[in-house]
Amino acid sequence: MSKKTYSRITTKTLQELKKQGEKIAMLTAYDFTLAGLVDQAGVDVILVGDSASNVMAGHETTLPITLDQMIYHASSVVRGVKRALVVVDLPFGAYQADSKEALRSAIRIMKESGAHAVKLEGGFEVKESIERILKAGIPVMGHLGLTPQSIYKFGTYTVRAKENQEAEQLLFDVKMLESLGCFGIVLEKIPAQLAEKAANSVEIPIIGIGAGKHVDGQVLVLHDMLGMSKEFSPRFLRRYADLHSIIHSAVANYSSDVKTHDFPNANEQY
């Protein structure tokens, strides 16, 4: 039996893929050109992640990026996408303190970027914000486990939920997010066995990053999997290209050709 093909991915599509046992491919993107390439390659979900703070702006953490900057990146991505579901991170400070502020932030993202859904970090502590956003008709994806916006609380990027108490809280939050109406959840950097248990406990798709293979899909940061940086090498990262070396070589060759009067040649001028 051939698999169903989808000309457009929706939140409903993702739940259908889980029921069919088909894995969900998710990647980040932050600009028009790369978003178009990712979309054309058949990725199901494009996350406009607050990781733009790291890979696009050079910050040490995800905390500095603003709502306006997230909307700028999301708008650029949406214009390059025809098939994938575009999910946008609510940045730090845009939803934690006040559920009304959370709704205002989510509405701005949806209206000004044209994205399809928002993602926010946390479980029970952000329940009210999630409820308010969902009541407004805005799809929400959850994010549990290692939540980078809370890095100063954790103090480390190490694996989360290795102890029983935190693992039980994570499973509780997974089920709570499903009951609230979230269409999916990202689980980051938790034991594979726990992630599998979480995925089997709910009907919504669980997307892993450093959470093993027995979940419903995977997500990576595009710049990491393309090998554009060699500094970041966690166990869960597989590099599918070495663009760091390719780009470095191309730029060095261009610079050399300019300085040696080789570029442009007679065929490259008018």
PyMOL commands that set and color helices and strands:
alter all, ss='L'
color gray80, all
select helices_A, chain A and resi 11-20+32-40+52-55+67-78+99-113+124-135+148-154+164-180+192-201+222-225+243-259+266-268
alter helices_A, ss='H'
color red, helices_A
select strands_A, chain A and resi 24-28+45-48+85-89+117-121+140-145+184-188+206-209+217-220
alter strands_A, ss='S'
color yellow, strands_A
deselect
rebuild
show_as cartoon
